[in-house]
Amino acid sequence: MRGSILDRRTLWARGACNLACAVLLVISAVLPRPPIAVAALQISDLLAHGVAYGVQALLMLWLLCAVTRPLRAVAGAWLVATLLGLSTELLQMLQPARSAELRDLVADAIGAAVAVALGWMLMRLASPGTARGGVRDLRRP
């Protein structure tokens, strides 16, 4: 019984990490200017998009691997991160100082795909003997 409570807490913690990352991405999308950290690092806008949505996709993969089949987790993580990228670009259309760009959405989708692929390969390498990549199935007792 105690193990299942810890598993639920772990699942809630993973969900909270996902939510926090999504909220930060939405907030940065509606700010009049891009975050100062991106400007201070002097990195490409497209690279920043790819990394940000890649992190979101990895967090989503981490969550979904615990509750669904591997292929669904990979597809779901990519889809959620890409749809979040689409929604932030649509939000930017409402901001007078910002503009929505298709290339940003493409960078979001590519960053999410690369991150999910790398994350899945790393999980498989960490536990090659398991079908779920070393992640315990929380659906079964």
Backbone as a ProteinNet text record, in pm:
[ID]
protein_1_A
[PRIMARY]
MRGSILDRRTLWARGACNLACAVLLVISAVLPRPPIAVAALQISDLLAHGVAYGVQALLMLWLLCAVTRPLRAVAGAWLVATLLGLSTELLQMLQPARSAELRDLVADAIGAAVAVALGWMLMRLASPGTARGGVRDLRRP
[TERTIARY]
83.1	0	87.2	189.1	275.1	344.9	384.4	451.4	363.7	233.1	145.2	126.9	129.5	120.2	243.3	361	483.2	480.1	426.4	417.6	324.9	214.6	123.6	190.4	265	336.9	439.5	507.5	604.4	534.8	420.9	345.3	299.3	251.9	210.6	329.3	445.4	565.2	605.2	596.3	627.6	528.7	402.3	301.2	325.2	365.6	393.2	512.1	615.1	729.6	685.3	599.1	546.7	468	382.2	299	385	484.3	571.4	645.6	695.7	765.9	670.5	550.1	451.9	413.5	396	360.9	473.3	597.1	710.9	717.2	688.6	689.6	579.2	460.6	349.7	379	431.9	465.3	569.8	671.7	775	719.7	613.6	553.6	472.2	416.2	330.8	404.3	528.3	606.7	631.1	637.9	662	793.4	893.4	1022.1	1062.3	1149.3	1197.9	1268.9	1273.6	1340.9	1484.9	1530.3	1665.7	1771.9	1743.9	1842.5	1878.6	1780.6	1807.4	1896.1	1865.3	1945	2086.1	2096.8	2227.5	2318.7	2261.2	2341.7	2382	2317.8	2344.7	2337.6	2228.4	2207.4	2095.9	2091.9	1991.4	1851.2	1758.4	1618.4	1565.1	1602	1554.5	1613.2	1738.8	1801.1	1732.6	1701.7	1631.4	1494.8	1424.1	1294.9	1312.3	1407.9	1430.3	1464	1550.4	1590.2	1473	1400.5	1289.3	1181.3	1142.4	1037	1090.6	1220.4	1282.6	1276.1	1301.7	1290.7	1146.9	1051.6	910.6	876.7	925	897.1	960.1	1082.2	1145.8	1067.2	1022.4	942.3	811.7	751	627.8	654.6	765.6	803	822.4	887.7	912	780	682.1	550	475.6	469.4	388.2	442.9	574	630.9	579.9	538.6	489.5	344.5	272.1	128.7	77.7	161.6	113.1	221.9	187.6	281.8	391	506.7	621.4	593.5	532.8	508.6	411.7	312.4	218.9	287.9	378.7	451.7	536.6	606.4	691.6	606.2	501.8	415.4	344.1	296.5	225.4	314.2	437.3	530.4	560.7	585.7	612.8	489.9	374.6	251.6	218.1	229.1	198	294	423.2	520.8	496.6	464.7	440.1	311.6	207.5	83.2	100.8	184.5	215.3	288.4	380.2	448.9	351.7	256.3	154.7	70.8	32.4	-50.6	25.4	154.9	230.8	250.2	266.6	277.7	144.9	33.2	-96.5	-116.9	-68.7	-76.2	5.8	117.3	202.1	134.6	40.4	-33.9	-118.6	-154.9	-237.2	-155.6	-24	64.2	111.6	91.9	135.6	287.4	363.2	509.1	571.1	491.7	543.1	479	537.5	479.3	493.5	394.6	398.6	476.2	563	642.6	637.6	617.9	612.7	746.4	855.7	987	1009	950.1	958.7	884.6	767.7	691	766.4	830.1	909.6	1026.7	1091.3	1201.4	1150.6	1030.9	971.2	951.1	893	863.4	991.5	1091.9	1218.5	1289.6	1292.6	1354.5	1286.2	1154.2	1079.4	1109.7	1115.3	1142.3	1281.9	1380.6	1517.5	1527.2	1468	1474	1404.2	1287.6	1215.3	1294	1351.1	1430.4	1551.8	1623.8	1740.1	1699.6	1592.3	1544.7	1504.1	1434.5	1390.8	1510.9	1609.6	1728.3	1805.1	1816	1887.2	1815.1	1682.7	1607.6	1624.1	1624.8	1643.2	1783.7	1883.9	2020.5	2038.6	1967.9	1981.4	1925.6	1821.5	1759	1723.7	1824.5	1798.1	1708	1693.2	1614	1465.8	1422.1	1280.5	1215.7	1091	1017.1	979.8	978	934.1	1052	1171.1	1286.5	1321.8	1294.9	1331.2	1232	1117.3	1017.3	908.7	877.8	778.3	638.7	557.6	420.5	334.7	278.1	197.2	52.6	17.3	-119.5	-145	-38.6	-54.2	2.5	-63.7	-12.1	113.9
-119.4	0	125.3	124.6	241.8	269.5	164.4	182.4	253.5	222.7	286.4	435.1	471.3	613.4	688.3	628	692.2	703.8	602.4	608.1	720.5	739.1	849.1	983.7	993.5	1119	1146.2	1042.3	1058	1103	1043.6	1081.9	1227	1268.9	1408.8	1502.5	1462	1546.1	1561.7	1453.8	1461.8	1554.4	1543.3	1630.8	1776.7	1801	1938.1	1997.1	1916.8	1964.2	2000.9	1918	1946.9	2076.1	2092.8	2212.2	2337.4	2329.3	2444.7	2484.6	2387.1	2417.3	2478.9	2424.5	2478.3	2621.4	2648.2	2783.8	2881.6	2841.6	2928.4	2956.3	2855.2	2875.3	2971.4	2956.9	3046.6	3188.6	3204.1	3337.2	3403	3327.1	3386	3421.3	3353.5	3382.9	3511.4	3546.4	3665.5	3789.7	3775.4	3892.8	3980.1	4111.7	4200.2	4172.7	4126.5	4093.2	3954.3	3887.2	3756.1	3768.2	3660.5	3665.3	3713.2	3781.6	3839	3729.7	3613.6	3505.7	3465.1	3463.4	3427.4	3533.6	3660.3	3769.2	3770.6	3743.2	3746.6	3634.2	3519.4	3406.7	3422.5	3513.1	3539.9	3411.8	3338	3217.7	3245.3	3165.4	3179.2	3162.7	3240.8	3230.2	3089.8	3033.8	2899.9	2793.9	2809.6	2715.9	2725	2846.1	2864	2795.8	2810.2	2742.5	2591.3	2538.6	2394.2	2338.5	2407	2360.7	2369.6	2480.9	2498.7	2393.4	2369.1	2270.8	2128.8	2112.5	1982.2	1944.4	2041.1	2015.6	1980.1	2053.9	2023.3	1881.9	1843.8	1710.2	1601.8	1625.8	1528.2	1511.3	1621.7	1613.3	1537.3	1561.2	1491.4	1342.5	1309.3	1169.1	1100.7	1169.2	1118.9	1087.8	1173.4	1151.7	1038.9	1043.4	947.6	805.4	789.9	655.2	578.3	649.5	584.8	540	590.4	561.9	503.6	491.5	439.2	359.1	302.4	221.6	309.6	248.3	326.5	409.6	351.1	425.3	540.4	517.7	625.1	734.7	697.3	796.9	885.3	824.2	899.8	992.6	937.3	1018.5	1127	1092.1	1188.7	1301.9	1269.7	1373.4	1471.6	1418.1	1505.8	1590.4	1527	1597.6	1708.6	1681.1	1782.7	1900.9	1873.5	1983.2	2065	1998.7	2069.9	2152.3	2095.4	2171.8	2289.5	2273.5	2386.7	2494.9	2453.7	2550	2623.2	2549.6	2612.2	2711.6	2673.6	2763.6	2889.6	2877.2	2997.6	3087.7	3028.9	3111.8	3183.6	3116.5	3181.3	3292.4	3270.1	3375.4	3497.1	3473.8	3585.3	3670.4	3612.7	3691	3798.2	3775.7	3870.6	3982.2	3966.3	4065.1	4163.7	4293.4	4390.8	4392.1	4364.9	4371.4	4239.7	4135.2	4004	3961.5	3862.9	3809.1	3657.2	3591.1	3445.7	3411.7	3310.8	3271.6	3120.3	3078.7	2936.6	2869.3	2939.4	2878	2852.4	2934	2906.1	2777.1	2758.6	2636	2513.9	2527.2	2416.4	2385.5	2489	2468.6	2400.6	2437.7	2373.1	2223.7	2191.9	2051.9	1970.5	2028.5	1956.9	1937.1	2041.4	2028.7	1922.4	1917.6	1816.2	1676.5	1661.8	1530.3	1479.8	1567.1	1527.9	1490.7	1570.5	1543.9	1413.5	1388.5	1264.4	1144.2	1154.3	1043.1	1015.3	1119.8	1101.2	1049.1	1103.9	1059	913.7	873.9	734.7	641.1	679.6	595.5	583.3	692.5	686.6	597.3	603.6	515.7	370.2	343.4	205.5	155.5	240.4	200.2	177.6	255.6	242.9	110	59.3	-66.9	-148.2	-211	-280.1	-402.1	-457.5	-578.9	-555.4	-430.7	-405.1	-345.7	-379.4	-329.2	-182.3	-133.1	4.2	98.6	52.6	140.7	170	75	91.8	171	202.3	279.2	184.4	188.4	98.4	140.5	43.1	67.4	95.8	215.9	251.4	206.8	155	109.9	-25.2	-101.5	-236.4	-239.5	-313.6	-322.2	-402.5
0	0	0	83.8	92.4	-39.5	-112.2	-240.2	-341.2	-340.1	-437	-405.3	-276.4	-239.6	-289.3	-272.7	-321.6	-473.5	-540.2	-685	-729.7	-659.7	-693.6	-669.6	-563.1	-536	-645	-688	-795.7	-923.2	-952.2	-1070.5	-1062	-945.4	-926.1	-940.8	-890	-902.3	-1048.8	-1124.5	-1267.1	-1338	-1302.8	-1361	-1325.8	-1202.1	-1158.5	-1234.4	-1259.1	-1338	-1479.3	-1538.4	-1671.9	-1673.2	-1576.9	-1569.3	-1550.5	-1463.6	-1439.4	-1567.4	-1640.3	-1764.9	-1866.7	-1878.1	-1972.9	-1937.4	-1808.6	-1765.8	-1798.9	-1776.4	-1810.4	-1960.9	-2040.8	-2185.5	-2230	-2171.5	-2207.4	-2161.1	-2041.3	-1991	-2080.3	-2119.8	-2205.8	-2343.1	-2385.4	-2515.8	-2514.3	-2401.1	-2396.3	-2346.9	-2305.7	-2267.4	-2389.9	-2372.1	-2487	-2559.9	-2486.2	-2545.8	-2500.3	-2576	-2531.4	-2396.3	-2319.8	-2188.9	-2199.2	-2096.2	-2092.9	-2101.8	-2044.9	-2046.6	-2188.8	-2278.6	-2417.9	-2482.5	-2457.2	-2513.8	-2454.5	-2324.3	-2258.1	-2308.5	-2339.3	-2387.6	-2533.7	-2603.6	-2744.2	-2827.8	-2808.1	-2888.5	-2989.3	-3089.8	-3194.5	-3136.2	-3188.1	-3146.3	-3174.9	-3289.8	-3325.6	-3234	-3195.6	-3101.9	-2965.3	-2922.3	-2794.7	-2798.4	-2910.3	-2925	-2917.6	-2991.8	-2993.5	-2857.1	-2785.4	-2651.3	-2554.1	-2556	-2461.6	-2481.1	-2605.5	-2629.4	-2623.5	-2640.1	-2616.3	-2469.8	-2382.4	-2238.3	-2201.7	-2257.9	-2231.6	-2278.9	-2395.3	-2448.3	-2360.9	-2311.2	-2221.8	-2092.2	-2036.7	-1914.5	-1939.3	-2052.7	-2086.5	-2109.1	-2173.3	-2192	-2057.3	-1966.4	-1830.9	-1761.5	-1779.5	-1720.8	-1791.3	-1921.1	-1995.7	-1992.7	-1979.4	-1971.7	-1850.2	-1748.6	-1626.8	-1639.4	-1737.9	-1741.4	-1872.5	-1972.7	-2099.8	-2169.7	-2283.5	-2361.5	-2421.3	-2449.9	-2498.4	-2623.4	-2724.3	-2847.1	-2823.6	-2741.5	-2708.2	-2629.1	-2542.2	-2462.7	-2553.4	-2648.6	-2740.3	-2826.2	-2886.6	-2973.1	-2893.4	-2775.5	-2691.9	-2645.2	-2606.9	-2560.9	-2673.3	-2793.6	-2906.7	-2940.8	-2941.8	-2978.9	-2879.9	-2751.3	-2649.7	-2661.1	-2675.9	-2687.1	-2813.9	-2923	-3048.8	-3041.1	-2981.5	-2966.1	-2871.5	-2770.7	-2683	-2761.6	-2849.2	-2935.2	-3026.5	-3081.9	-3166.8	-3087.6	-2968.4	-2887.1	-2846.7	-2817.4	-2781.8	-2903	-3020.2	-3140.5	-3167.4	-3145.7	-3162.9	-3060.6	-2938.1	-2836.2	-2876.9	-2941.5	-2983.4	-3090.4	-3163.6	-3262.7	-3195.7	-3069.2	-2995.1	-2930.8	-2929.2	-2867.6	-2974	-2952.2	-3052.6	-3074.5	-2970.4	-2981.8	-3030	-3043.4	-3083.7	-3214.1	-3277.8	-3401	-3401	-3455.1	-3468.5	-3594.9	-3584.8	-3700.6	-3717.9	-3841	-3872.4	-3842.1	-3867	-3842.1	-3692.7	-3605.6	-3462	-3428.7	-3488.6	-3464.5	-3516.6	-3631.4	-3685.6	-3592.5	-3539.4	-3444.4	-3317.6	-3271.2	-3154.1	-3180.3	-3295.2	-3329.4	-3346.7	-3411.7	-3431	-3297.9	-3215.1	-3082.8	-2998.5	-3003.7	-2928	-2981.6	-3113.9	-3173	-3136.8	-3146.1	-3112.7	-2965.3	-2879.6	-2735.7	-2699.5	-2757	-2727.6	-2777.2	-2896.2	-2948.8	-2860.3	-2821.2	-2734.2	-2597.1	-2542.2	-2411.6	-2413.3	-2517.6	-2526.5	-2542.4	-2625.7	-2641.6	-2511.1	-2436.9	-2308.5	-2208.4	-2205.7	-2115	-2154.9	-2284.1	-2331.7	-2297.9	-2311.4	-2279.2	-2129.5	-2048.3	-1903.4	-1853.7	-1918.9	-1878.4	-2002.4	-2063.8	-2189.6	-2176.5	-2057.9	-2041.4	-2022	-2016	-1992	-2115.6	-2134.2	-2249.8	-2232.9	-2110.5	-2085.1	-2065	-2095.1	-2082.1	-1937.6	-1849.4	-1710.2	-1628.3	-1684.2	-1612.4	-1565	-1437.4	-1379.6	-1421.8	-1455.5	-1498.6	-1375.2	-1363.8	-1248.2	-1264.8	-1381.5	-1402.6	-1337.5	-1316.7	-1258.8	-1118.1	-1028.3	-889.3	-878.2
[MASK]
+++++++++++++++++++++++++++++++++++++++++++++++++++++++++++++++++++++++++++++++++++++++++++++++++++++++++++++++++++++++++++++++++++++++++++++

